[in-house]
């Protein structure tokens, strides 16, 4: 859990700095920073996707996983959670009748901005290979696991700064997602981390890389895929490898 706590602290610090300097940055600068992060996300995504030893495994994982995700409607649930957090933070302010329409529009924009920041930051911070591999190894008590999370935490600090400057306070609440996902993975590593083979980790990393490329489309304002609904694919990838092993199926033909 030490890695998850460190990551939460760095994201919180980055978010605070982003909120403090955000108003001092022009809209063009904020947009350019997010675009830069999107481009880097594509590079990281492509690099991670290449970890897969058989592209059929990520293909099956994503195709089946997104069907499960759409049926469970994970994206909507995550957005509703973000909206609930935003409503708890919203301050009731008296408005004059003549300003009702303007205030309602502003409230909607504020809500959308909060949810976008929360969901985007949560996914960016929690679906990368460093999250899964590092958290599991950290839970197993391996020094390399904490080192990987430390590297990720530094990267997330600067990403949180940029996101918070553009999307606002919603980004800071991604620490809740970090606690749940990274903390849960650390506990999983403490209980059953030795079950994960190198092949299982590589395929999960490959799927995560493809998902990062999907997130890059959002950051670059090209398309708005419901990336949260792809999350089950991260579980399916290592499961396919495990089942293939049990059935003695060679998934890595020469």
VOGU-3710 file (C-alpha; in Angstrom, 3 decimals, decimal comma):
1> xxxxxxxxxx> 0,000/0,000/0,000  3,020/2,309/0,350  3,134/2,896/-3,409  -0,569/3,750/-3,588  -0,223/6,246/-0,736  2,796/7,862/-2,414  0,878/8,136/-5,694  -2,121/9,696/-3,941  0,123/12,311/-2,344  1,844/13,267/-5,611
11> xxxxxxxxxx> -1,478/13,530/-7,474  -2,901/15,681/-4,666  0,146/17,985/-4,779  0,050/18,188/-8,567  -3,675/18,962/-8,519  -3,223/21,748/-5,964  -0,432/23,335/-7,991  -2,518/23,036/-11,165  -5,506/24,676/-9,487  -3,351/27,513/-8,157
21> xxxxxxxxxx> -1,663/28,319/-11,474  -4,506/27,290/-13,762  -6,176/30,701/-13,789  -2,865/32,301/-14,719  -2,482/30,191/-17,831  -4,242/31,147/-21,036  -6,739/28,765/-22,628  -4,298/28,190/-25,484  -1,539/27,135/-23,085  -3,862/24,774/-21,215
31> xxxxxxxxxx> -5,061/23,199/-24,460  -1,496/22,817/-25,717  -0,390/21,123/-22,486  -3,254/18,614/-22,677  -2,445/18,002/-26,350  1,191/17,361/-25,413  0,113/14,836/-22,786  -2,122/13,209/-25,382  0,779/12,803/-27,796  2,985/11,294/-25,087
41> xxxxxxxxxx> 0,094/8,997/-24,113  -0,012/7,697/-27,701  3,717/6,934/-27,579  3,412/5,120/-24,239  0,333/3,269/-25,487  2,065/2,031/-28,636  5,124/0,956/-26,640  2,994/-0,957/-24,148  0,798/-2,537/-26,819  3,948/-3,983/-28,380
51> xxxxxxxxxx> 4,498/-6,025/-25,197  1,828/-8,480/-26,354  3,218/-11,691/-27,798  0,061/-12,456/-29,764  -2,233/-9,639/-30,935  -5,183/-12,057/-30,948  -5,190/-12,019/-27,138  -5,651/-8,231/-26,800  -8,174/-8,380/-29,653  -10,303/-11,003/-27,904
61> xxxxxxxxxx> -9,849/-9,331/-24,521  -10,979/-5,935/-25,778  -13,837/-7,249/-27,937  -15,289/-9,361/-25,125  -14,302/-6,947/-22,382  -16,009/-3,930/-23,935  -19,218/-5,933/-24,408  -19,154/-6,741/-20,693  -18,305/-3,127/-19,898  -21,155/-1,793/-22,029
71> xxxxxxxxxx> -23,617/-4,232/-20,452  -22,446/-3,166/-16,982  -22,324/0,466/-18,197  -19,161/1,150/-16,216  -18,616/4,537/-17,877  -22,004/5,859/-16,778  -21,516/4,589/-13,233  -18,096/6,239/-13,034  -19,548/9,474/-14,411  -22,399/9,326/-11,906
81> xxxxxxxxxx> -19,886/8,871/-9,120  -17,991/11,889/-10,409  -21,246/13,846/-10,561  -22,062/12,814/-6,993  -18,667/14,033/-5,817  -19,188/17,302/-7,670  -22,614/17,804/-6,099  -21,138/17,310/-2,637  -18,584/20,034/-3,344  -21,004/22,460/-4,966
91> xxxxxxxxxx> -21,826/25,473/-2,862  -25,393/26,772/-2,819  -25,405/30,347/-3,989  -28,472/32,585/-4,285  -29,262/33,596/-7,819  -31,596/36,249/-9,136  -34,544/35,104/-11,308  -33,175/36,956/-14,314  -29,912/35,014/-14,029  -31,488/31,560/-13,670
101> xxxxxxxxxx> -30,836/30,433/-17,229  -27,252/31,680/-17,133  -26,594/30,047/-13,775  -28,102/26,723/-14,909  -25,882/26,712/-17,972  -22,837/27,500/-15,854  -23,752/24,724/-13,415  -23,996/22,245/-16,269  -20,629/23,333/-17,640  -19,078/23,071/-14,186
111> xxxxxxxxxx> -20,527/19,582/-13,678  -19,317/18,379/-17,070  -15,851/19,818/-16,448  -15,649/18,127/-13,033  -16,757/14,741/-14,367  -14,411/14,952/-17,367  -11,470/15,768/-15,112  -12,298/13,022/-12,625  -12,934/10,270/-15,193  -10,024/11,174/-17,498
121> xxxxxxxxxx> -7,518/11,516/-14,658  -8,742/8,305/-13,002  -8,236/6,318/-16,193  -4,878/7,877/-17,078  -3,527/7,303/-13,566  -4,911/3,787/-13,107  -4,781/1,718/-16,312  -1,095/1,880/-17,210  1,212/-1,120/-16,820  3,124/0,564/-13,997
131> xxxxxxxxxx> -0,123/0,650/-12,030  -0,798/-3,060/-12,315  2,699/-4,505/-12,334  4,089/-2,021/-9,821  1,142/-2,280/-7,429  1,119/-6,077/-7,447  4,884/-6,264/-6,916  4,643/-3,587/-4,232  2,032/-5,720/-2,488  4,396/-8,672/-2,701
141> xxxxxxxxxx> 7,007/-6,613/-0,842  9,421/-6,406/-3,778  11,551/-3,203/-3,856  11,220/-3,019/-7,654  7,454/-2,655/-7,252  7,755/0,448/-5,090  10,389/1,852/-7,445  8,022/1,505/-10,400  5,205/3,216/-8,490  7,631/5,990/-7,471
151> xxxxxxxxxx> 8,460/6,637/-11,132  4,757/6,599/-11,992  4,025/8,988/-9,116  6,477/11,572/-10,448  4,918/11,372/-13,917  1,424/11,608/-12,411  2,397/14,716/-10,434  3,077/16,673/-13,629  0,078/15,157/-15,395  -2,170/16,129/-12,472
161> xxxxxxxxxx> -0,839/19,688/-12,674  -1,770/19,929/-16,347  -5,144/18,231/-15,934  -6,134/20,315/-12,896  -5,217/23,525/-14,714  -7,512/22,493/-17,577  -10,304/20,484/-15,929  -10,379/21,840/-12,378  -10,897/20,265/-8,976  -12,399/17,020/-10,324
171> xxxxxxxxxx> -8,882/15,814/-11,099  -7,920/15,831/-7,410  -10,668/13,320/-6,615  -8,964/10,737/-8,803  -7,042/9,904/-5,614  -10,162/7,957/-4,609  -9,790/5,805/-7,723  -6,058/5,405/-7,043  -6,806/4,226/-3,501  -9,369/1,680/-4,693
181> xxxxxxxxxx> -7,510/0,316/-7,737  -3,863/0,536/-6,698  -4,658/-0,310/-3,101  -6,725/-3,278/-4,250  -3,955/-4,476/-6,563  -1,428/-4,205/-3,739  -3,670/-6,369/-1,575  -4,037/-8,782/-4,489  -0,264/-8,916/-4,800  0,038/-9,672/-1,096
191> xxxxxxxxxx> -2,434/-12,556/-1,432  -1,900/-14,043/-4,867  0,743/-12,020/-6,715  2,844/-15,085/-7,454  0,048/-16,428/-9,675  0,792/-13,818/-12,358  3,224/-15,130/-14,963  5,324/-12,982/-17,265  3,038/-13,816/-20,197  -0,056/-12,772/-18,229
201> xxxxxxxxxx> 1,552/-9,460/-17,269  2,703/-8,806/-20,848  -0,752/-9,384/-22,313  -2,367/-7,210/-19,655  0,206/-4,537/-20,453  -0,591/-4,837/-24,163  -4,300/-4,330/-23,532  -3,518/-1,386/-21,264  -1,432/0,154/-24,052  -4,305/-0,044/-26,515
211> xxxxxxxxxx> -6,585/1,556/-23,931  -4,078/4,358/-23,427  -4,252/5,066/-27,160  -8,030/5,318/-26,778  -7,546/7,833/-23,972  -5,198/9,806/-26,208  -8,067/10,244/-28,668  -10,023/11,953/-25,879  -7,108/14,155/-24,855  -6,527/15,164/-28,482
221> xxxxxxxxxx> -10,254/15,865/-28,905  -10,495/13,468/-31,851  -13,110/11,074/-30,504  -14,849/10,402/-27,196  -14,743/6,603/-26,714  -16,261/5,285/-23,470  -12,908/3,983/-22,266  -14,106/2,994/-18,793  -16,216/0,299/-20,458  -12,992/-1,288/-21,753
231> xxxxxxxxxx> -11,672/-1,976/-18,237  -12,867/-5,638/-18,090  -10,397/-6,354/-20,913  -7,541/-5,850/-18,442  -8,858/-8,797/-16,429  -9,667/-10,965/-19,428  -6,168/-10,782/-20,962  -4,340/-12,662/-18,172  -7,332/-14,994/-17,784  -7,068/-16,019/-21,457
241> xxxxxxxxxx> -3,377/-16,761/-20,970  -4,143/-18,816/-17,859  -6,931/-20,801/-19,551  -4,747/-21,459/-22,592  -2,067/-22,801/-20,279  -4,510/-25,118/-18,527  -5,738/-26,427/-21,884  -2,157/-26,780/-23,137  -2,838/-24,419/-26,045  0,250/-22,802/-27,539
251> xxxx> -0,716/-19,142/-27,847  2,775/-18,118/-28,945  3,458/-20,177/-32,085  6,965/-19,947/-33,506
//
